[in-house]
Amino acid sequence: MSIQSIGIAGAGIIGRLVALELRQQGHQVTIFEQDSIGSPPSRCELAASNQSMPIATSSACSYSAAGMLTPYSEADTAEPLVFQLGVASLGLWHHIVEQLGREVWYRKGGTLVVAHSQDRADFDHFYNLVRANIASTAELVTPIKQAEVTDLEPELGPRFSQALHMQKEAWLCACCTMAALFQRLIAQGVSWYSSTSVVEVNPYQIMIQTPAGLQSHCFDWVVDTRGLGAIKQQPNLRGVRGEILWLRAPEVNINRLIRLMHPRYRIYIVPRRENLYLIGATQIESEDRGPISVRSSLELLSAAYSVHPGFGEAQIVYSDVNLRPALPNNQPQVIYKPGLLRVNGLFRHGYLISPAIAQEVFKMIGAQGDYQSPYQDLFHHQSLEEASAQ
């Protein structure tokens, strides 16, 4: 394969994983990113050491994610494409983490899905949907009784008479992973333009704004991974608001990812280092980036307390709000035309599906667009008429 120059607009999780895949195959890679720094202080590390959390180090939603690699426990609502990409990516993350050479809090303890007695109907409905949607791998979703819940999570056993165990699922620290990817890419010789406003992305060309005016950078291939930053060229994108609370709970000892049935959505509790836990779930059709709402805070905190009373004495370390880029069908899409790939619409599944998509982008570039992807619904080959309409 010939060495090619690749320009990448946007340095979220998908942009960094595409860059990693391409650079490891010997291509010359340049990244353009609007944020001022490629590796802000890890919020996880700051919180663990009782240092002040950053007010805003990045606009990328990849820093605000819970980092859940959970294709099976999201199979009740996820489209087949998302599930397939998620399962493939789950197998790739182990190798990616090994390459990074830094602690990113990658854990493979699996997920426990639990419900209180009043939500038993929701629990049963969820289990039936998951089994129906992943019939070929349904054995990876195991119903367990109270004694087995206690064996896996002793502090939860007394409160839950049953659970579902998704034993293959995993999670990692999003902000730690972003920092580790930045360091790895820089060490591998990737060129990085930070604090750079990308004005337009076209085949073979990335246009940026500089103090001296517009500047054009040309490449053999361009990959646009800007998320909502690409909305002017992809007007069918929308932002979906998500909110997360960071809690320090020394009276809680949970070692697996927990999902709780809730009347409005699935609450998740994600363990971190040094008694830290991320609590989230919200998916709000709003492009407001303002602080977390009272309603969301009350729902998340009360749900956490109902899982473990030790959360009642926890400290609220940080609240995080960001917008996830979504297309009308809430599925990812790669728009292809010679010299350009637009990767967008990862919605709330960025960490779940990015490794598999990054591999597909690499294969498409290597095959000069003639690659037949196993994920037929992922790629959209843009016609001349569609391209001229943008």
C-alpha positions, 0 to 999 in steps of 0.5 A, spaced: 500 500 500 502 506 498 503 512 503 498 517 503 497 524 506 491 524 510 488 530 513 483 529 519 478 535 521 476 534 528 479 530 534 474 527 538 474 519 539 473 517 532 478 522 529 483 520 534 482 513 533 482 514 525 488 517 526 491 512 530 489 506 525 492 510 519 498 512 522 500 505 524 499 503 517 505 508 515 500 514 512 502 521 514 497 524 518 495 531 520 489 533 525 486 540 525 482 541 532 478 547 534 480 546 542 486 549 545 490 543 547 490 536 545 490 533 552 487 537 557 488 535 564 484 528 566 478 530 570 478 523 573 486 524 575 484 531 578 478 529 582 481 523 584 487 527 587 482 532 590 484 538 585 479 543 582 476 540 576 476 544 570 471 549 568 472 548 560 478 544 557 474 542 551 468 542 547 468 535 544 463 531 547 468 525 547 471 528 554 464 528 557 462 521 555 462 515 561 466 510 556 461 505 556 463 499 552 456 496 552 453 493 546 449 487 549 445 492 555 443 497 549 441 492 545 433 493 547 433 500 543 440 500 539 439 499 531 442 492 528 448 496 525 450 500 532 450 493 535 454 490 530 459 495 530 459 495 538 460 488 538 466 488 533 469 494 537 469 491 544 474 486 541 478 491 538 479 496 545 483 491 548 488 491 543 488 499 543 489 500 550 495 495 550 498 500 545 497 506 549 501 504 554 497 508 560 492 507 565 486 509 562 481 505 567 479 500 562 475 494 566 472 488 563 468 486 569 461 486 565 455 490 567 449 488 572 442 490 570 438 491 576 431 493 577 427 495 584 420 490 585 416 496 582 419 496 576 419 488 575 415 489 568 420 494 565 426 489 567 422 483 564 420 487 558 428 489 557 430 482 557 425 480 552 427 485 547 435 484 548 434 476 547 429 478 541 434 483 538 441 479 539 438 472 538 445 469 536 449 471 542 443 471 547 447 466 552 452 472 553 446 475 557 445 471 563 439 472 568 442 471 575 438 470 582 440 474 589 445 469 591 449 470 585 448 478 585 451 478 592 457 474 589 458 479 584 457 485 588 456 484 595 453 490 597 448 490 592 445 483 593 441 485 599 437 490 595 436 486 589 433 479 588 435 478 581 439 481 575 442 480 568 449 479 567 452 482 561 459 478 562 463 481 556 462 488 557 467 493 559 468 500 560 474 505 560 475 513 562 474 517 557 478 523 559 484 519 560 483 515 554 483 522 550 489 524 553 493 517 552 491 517 545 493 524 544 500 522 547 501 516 543 499 520 536 504 525 538 509 520 539 508 517 532 509 523 529 502 526 527 502 533 526 497 537 530 494 543 529 490 546 535 486 552 536 484 551 529 478 553 526 476 549 520 471 553 516 470 548 510 472 540 509 472 538 501 475 533 497 483 533 498 482 540 502 481 542 509 480 550 509 482 553 516 481 560 518 488 564 520 489 571 523 492 572 516 485 569 512 483 563 510 488 558 508 488 551 504 491 545 506 491 539 501 491 532 502 491 525 498 485 524 503 481 528 508 476 525 513 471 530 517 470 527 524 468 534 527 461 532 529 456 538 530 462 542 528 460 540 521 453 542 521 454 547 516 456 542 511 451 537 514 445 541 516 441 534 518 445 534 524 442 535 531 445 536 538 442 531 543 444 533 550 447 529 555 448 530 563 453 526 568 454 527 575 461 525 578 460 523 585 466 521 590 462 516 595 467 512 600 462 508 603 460 505 596 464 499 593 461 497 587 466 494 582 462 493 576 458 497 571 451 498 573 444 499 569 438 501 573 431 500 570 427 507 571 421 509 568 424 514 564 431 511 562 436 507 564 440 510 569 448 508 569 453 508 575 460 507 572 466 506 577 472 510 577 478 510 581 479 512 588 471 512 590 469 516 584 463 514 580 459 517 574 452 517 574 448 519 568 442 517 563 439 523 560 438 524 553 434 530 552 432 533 545 435 540 546 441 543 544 442 547 550 449 547 553 447 550 560 448 547 566 445 540 569 438 541 571 435 540 577 430 535 575 436 531 572 440 532 578 434 529 583 433 523 578 440 521 578 441 522 585 435 519 587 436 513 583 444 512 585 441 512 592 436 507 591 441 502 588 446 504 594 445 508 601 452 510 601 451 515 595 447 519 600 453 521 603 457 522 597 460 528 595 458 531 588 465 533 585 463 535 578 457 536 573 458 535 566 453 537 560 455 536 552 451 535 546 452 528 542 452 529 534 446 525 531 443 524 524 435 523 523 435 516 524 440 516 530 445 511 526 452 513 524 454 514 517 460 515 513 459 519 507 464 517 501 466 521 495 473 520 492 478 524 496 473 525 502 470 521 508 465 524 512 464 520 519 458 523 523 452 521 527 455 517 532 450 520 537 451 517 544 455 511 542 462 514 540 466 510 545 462 503 543 463 503 536 469 508 534 474 502 533 470 498 528 468 505 524 476 507 524 478 500 521 472 501 516 475 508 514 482 505 513 480 500 509 476 504 504 482 509 504 486 503 502 481 500 497 480 507 494 473 507 495 472 500 492 472 496 499 465 492 500 464 493 507 460 488 511 456 494 514 452 496 508 448 501 512 454 505 514 457 507 508 453 512 503 456 513 496 455 521 495 452 522 488 455 528 484 448 531 485 448 530 492 455 533 493 453 539 488 447 541 493 451 542 499 
